[in-house]
Amino acid sequence: MNNVDFVKSVYAAFLSGGIDKIVAAADPDIEWKSNTDPALLPWGGARKGLDQIAAYFSELAKNVEIESFSPREFLPGSGFVVVLGHSAGRMRRSGVRFEDDWCHVFKILGGKVIAFHEFVDTHALAQAFIGGNVHAIGLPSSAGEPSAPRSH
C-alpha cells in the first residue's frame, strides 16, 4: 500500500469511529501536534505516544460534533503525505457551528505514522468553542509582558 492509500485508510477509520485502527497505524513513539492552544481548545497542543493519541480523540469526541469531514487533496512526498481538507460541525459546549479548512501532515516510516501535525483555523474553532468573541475572554497575560494580541 502506498502512503496516500495508507493515509486514506486512516481517515476511513476516523470516519467509521475506528480510533483503535488509527492507534494501530501509529508508531508507539508518535509525535502528535495540533496548532491549537490547549488553553483554548482541550484537544490542542503536542502529545506523544499511543495513549496520548487516544486522549486526543477522546477530547475531540467529548467537545466536537463533526457534521462533515472532507479530506480533499493528498500531496505525497518522500516519507510524508500532506492533506488539505474541510470540516464542519458544532461545539458541544456552546452549540455553535463552525467551518474549518485544515492541513494535516503525516510522516510515515515502515508502514506506521511516526508524526502527525494538524494546522486548523484556530480562530474559527475557538470562537465556536466559547460561543462568542475569543478576544473578550480576558486570558491573563504573563507577568511583565505587554498586553498584545494573542496568536491562536
C-alpha positions in Angstrom: 0.0 0.0 0.0 1.4 3.4 -0.9 1.5 6.2 1.6 -1.6 8.1 0.2 -3.7 4.9 0.3 -2.4 4.3 3.9 -3.5 7.8 5.0 -6.8 7.4 3.3 -7.3 4.2 5.3 -6.5 6.2 8.5 -9.2 8.7 7.5 -11.7 5.9 6.8 -11.0 4.5 10.3 -11.7 8.0 11.7 -15.0 8.4 9.8 -16.2 5.0 10.9 -15.3 5.6 14.6 -12.4 3.2 14.5 -10.0 5.1 16.8 -8.3 1.7 17.7 -7.4 1.4 14.0 -5.8 4.8 14.0 -3.8 4.0 17.1 -2.8 0.7 15.5 -1.5 2.6 12.4 0.8 4.7 14.6 4.3 4.2 15.9 4.4 3.7 19.7 6.6 6.9 19.9 4.4 9.0 17.6 4.6 12.8 17.9 1.1 14.3 17.5 0.8 18.0 17.3 -2.1 20.4 16.8 -1.6 24.1 16.3 -4.5 24.8 18.6 -3.6 26.2 22.1 -4.7 23.7 24.8 -5.7 26.7 27.0 -8.4 27.5 24.4 -9.3 24.1 23.0 -8.8 20.9 25.2 -7.6 18.7 22.3 -4.9 21.1 21.3 -1.2 21.1 21.7 1.5 18.5 21.5 1.2 14.8 22.5 3.5 11.8 22.3 2.7 8.1 22.3 -0.3 5.9 21.7 -2.1 6.7 25.0 -1.9 10.4 24.2 -3.4 9.9 20.7 -6.3 8.1 22.3 -6.7 11.0 24.7 -6.7 13.5 21.8 -9.6 11.6 20.1 -11.4 11.3 23.4 -11.2 15.1 24.0 -12.3 15.7 20.4 -15.3 13.5 20.7 -16.3 15.0 24.1 -16.2 18.5 22.7 -16.9 18.4 19.0 -19.9 17.0 17.0 -18.5 16.6 13.5 -21.1 17.1 10.8 -18.7 16.7 7.8 -15.1 15.8 7.4 -13.7 16.0 3.9 -10.1 15.3 3.0 -9.8 17.0 -0.4 -6.2 16.9 -1.7 -3.5 14.4 -1.0 0.0 15.6 -1.7 2.6 12.9 -1.4 6.3 13.3 -0.7 9.2 11.1 0.3 8.1 9.7 3.6 5.2 12.1 4.1 1.7 13.0 2.9 0.1 16.4 3.2 -3.7 16.5 3.2 -5.8 19.6 2.7 -9.4 19.4 3.8 -12.5 20.9 5.2 -14.7 20.2 8.3 -17.9 21.5 9.7 -19.6 20.8 12.9 -20.9 22.0 16.2 -19.2 22.6 19.5 -21.0 20.6 22.2 -20.2 23.1 25.0 -21.7 26.2 23.2 -23.9 24.7 20.5 -22.2 27.0 18.0 -21.5 25.7 14.5 -18.1 26.1 12.8 -16.5 25.5 9.4 -12.7 24.9 9.2 -10.2 24.5 6.4 -7.3 22.4 7.6 -4.0 20.9 6.6 -2.6 17.6 8.1 0.9 16.4 7.7 1.6 12.7 8.2 5.2 11.5 8.4 5.3 7.7 7.6 8.1 5.2 8.2 7.9 1.4 8.0 4.1 1.5 7.4 3.4 3.5 10.6 2.6 7.1 11.2 5.6 8.4 13.2 4.4 12.1 13.3 1.2 13.9 12.7 0.8 17.7 12.7 -2.5 19.4 12.1 -3.0 23.1 11.2 -6.6 24.2 11.6 -8.4 27.5 11.7 -7.9 28.1 15.4 -9.8 31.4 15.4 -13.0 29.8 14.0 -12.7 26.8 16.3 -12.0 28.9 19.5 -14.9 31.3 18.6 -17.3 28.4 18.3 -16.0 26.6 21.4 -16.5 29.6 23.7 -19.6 30.7 21.9 -18.6 34.3 21.4 -15.7 36.7 20.9 -12.5 34.8 21.8 -10.8 38.2 22.4 -13.2 39.1 25.1 -12.5 36.1 27.5 -9.7 38.0 29.3 -6.9 35.5 29.3 -4.3 36.6 31.8 -1.0 37.8 30.3 2.3 36.6 31.8 3.9 38.9 34.3 5.9 41.6 32.8 4.7 41.0 29.2 2.9 43.9 27.5 -0.6 43.0 26.6 -0.5 42.3 22.9 -3.0 40.4 20.7 -2.7 36.7 21.2 -2.0 34.4 18.4 -4.4 31.5 18.0 
